[in-house]
Amino acid sequence: MPQFDYEIGEAKERDPNAPSRFQPLPRNDYECIVIDTKIKETKAGTGKYLEVTLQVVDGPASGRRLWDRLNISNPSKDAEEQAKKQLDCLCAAVGLTHKMQQTEQLHDIPILVSVDIDRKDETRNRIESYSKLGGGKSSKPSPSVAAKKPWER
C-alpha cells in the first residue's frame, strides 16, 4: 500500500464569492485534439447527443479543455440539422470523408477550433466551428516538421 503523508485540515477554505479558477477562453482559434466522445441521453429523455471533449494542445491555453454537445437525435429537427452540420465540419477537419463507424475516429488528430463566449452564459465557451489545421484560418505559421507536438510520443 502506498505511503502518503497528509495533515487533515491543510486545505485552505475557498471563498464562495471568489471568481472561478478557470475563466472562459477568449474568442480565438485554438489548436486542439478530441480526447473523448460519449453518446448521452438528453435530460428530457427525448433524444441523444454526442458530447465531444477537446483539449487545447498549443499556446498559452495548452491543456485547457472545451466541450461541444451535438444533438444527434432530437425532437427539434432544426437542432438536429445544426448538429449534423457541426459534426460534418468536425469529421472533415479530422479527415473523415465517407463514413464514421466509431466516434474514436475523431480522437487525437490536431484540428483548428474556433471558440467564442456563449451568448446565454458568458462564463462558458461555445464552439463556433471546426477546420483542418493549416486550412488558412489561422495566422500562425505552420510548425516545423521536425518539431514534436504534445500529443506525439
C-alpha positions in Angstrom: 0.0 0.0 0.0 1.5 3.4 -0.9 2.6 5.7 1.9 1.0 9.1 2.0 1.9 11.9 4.4 -1.0 14.4 4.8 -2.2 16.5 7.7 -6.0 16.7 7.7 -7.2 20.3 7.6 -4.3 21.6 5.4 -6.6 22.8 2.7 -7.4 26.5 2.8 -11.0 27.5 2.8 -12.3 28.7 -0.5 -14.3 31.9 -0.7 -17.6 31.0 -2.4 -17.7 34.6 -3.9 -14.2 34.3 -5.4 -14.1 34.0 -9.2 -13.8 30.6 -10.7 -10.3 29.3 -11.2 -10.9 28.9 -15.0 -12.3 31.7 -16.9 -13.7 31.0 -20.4 -11.1 31.2 -23.2 -11.0 34.4 -25.2 -12.6 34.3 -28.6 -10.0 32.9 -30.9 -8.9 29.8 -32.9 -7.2 27.1 -30.9 -5.2 24.0 -32.0 -7.0 21.1 -30.3 -7.5 17.4 -30.3 -10.6 15.4 -29.4 -9.8 13.4 -26.3 -13.2 11.9 -25.5 -16.6 11.3 -27.1 -19.7 9.9 -25.5 -23.2 9.4 -26.6 -25.6 10.6 -23.9 -29.3 10.8 -23.4 -30.9 14.3 -23.1 -32.2 15.4 -19.7 -35.7 15.2 -21.0 -35.1 11.7 -22.3 -36.4 12.7 -25.8 -33.2 12.4 -27.7 -29.4 11.8 -27.7 -26.4 14.0 -28.1 -22.7 13.4 -28.8 -20.6 15.0 -26.2 -17.2 15.9 -27.6 -14.3 16.7 -25.2 -11.4 18.7 -26.7 -8.1 19.7 -25.3 -6.1 22.7 -26.4 -2.6 21.4 -27.4 -0.7 24.6 -28.3 -0.1 28.1 -26.9 -0.8 29.6 -23.5 -4.1 27.8 -23.2 -2.4 24.4 -23.7 -4.1 21.8 -21.5 -7.4 23.6 -21.2 -10.5 21.6 -22.2 -13.6 22.5 -24.2 -16.8 20.7 -24.7 -19.3 20.5 -27.5 -22.7 18.8 -27.5 -24.2 17.8 -30.8 -27.9 16.8 -30.9 -27.8 13.6 -33.0 -31.4 12.7 -32.2 -33.7 15.5 -31.1 -37.4 16.4 -31.4 -36.3 19.7 -32.8 -35.2 18.9 -36.3 -33.5 22.4 -36.5 -31.3 21.5 -33.5 -30.6 18.1 -35.1 -29.7 19.7 -38.5 -27.4 22.2 -36.9 -25.6 19.4 -35.0 -25.2 17.4 -38.2 -23.6 20.4 -39.9 -21.2 20.8 -37.0 -20.4 17.1 -37.0 -19.8 17.2 -40.7 -17.3 20.0 -40.1 -15.6 18.1 -37.3 -15.4 14.9 -39.5 -13.9 16.9 -42.4 -11.4 18.6 -40.0 -10.0 15.2 -38.9 -10.0 13.9 -42.5 -13.1 11.6 -42.4 -14.8 11.9 -45.8 -17.0 8.9 -46.2 -18.4 7.3 -43.0 -17.7 7.4 -39.3 -18.2 4.0 -37.7 -16.8 4.8 -34.3 -16.6 8.1 -32.6 -13.0 7.3 -31.6 -12.1 8.0 -35.3 -12.3 11.7 -34.2 -9.7 11.3 -31.5 -6.1 12.5 -31.3 -6.0 14.4 -34.6 -4.9 18.0 -34.4 -7.6 20.4 -35.7 -8.3 24.1 -35.5 -11.3 25.0 -33.3 -13.0 28.5 -33.4 -14.1 29.3 -29.9 -16.4 32.1 -28.7 -18.1 33.1 -25.5 -21.5 31.5 -25.0 -24.2 34.2 -25.6 -26.5 32.7 -22.9 -23.8 32.1 -20.3 -20.7 34.3 -20.5 -18.9 32.1 -18.0 -18.7 29.3 -20.7 -17.3 28.9 -24.1 -19.1 27.8 -27.3 -17.6 26.0 -30.2 -18.2 28.1 -33.4 -16.6 25.7 -36.0 -14.0 23.1 -36.7 -11.5 23.1 -39.6 -8.4 21.3 -40.8 -5.2 22.5 -39.1 -3.4 24.8 -41.6 -6.6 25.3 -43.6 -5.9 29.0 -43.9 -8.0 30.2 -40.9 -5.0 30.7 -38.6 -2.4 33.4 -39.0 0.2 31.3 -37.2 2.9 29.9 -39.4 3.0 26.1 -39.8 5.2 24.4 -37.3 8.5 22.8 -38.4 8.1 19.1 -39.4 10.9 18.2 -37.1 9.1 19.8 -34.0 7.3 17.3 -31.9 3.7 18.1 -30.8 2.5 17.5 -27.2 0.3 14.6 -28.4 3.2 12.9 -30.2 5.2 10.3 -28.4 
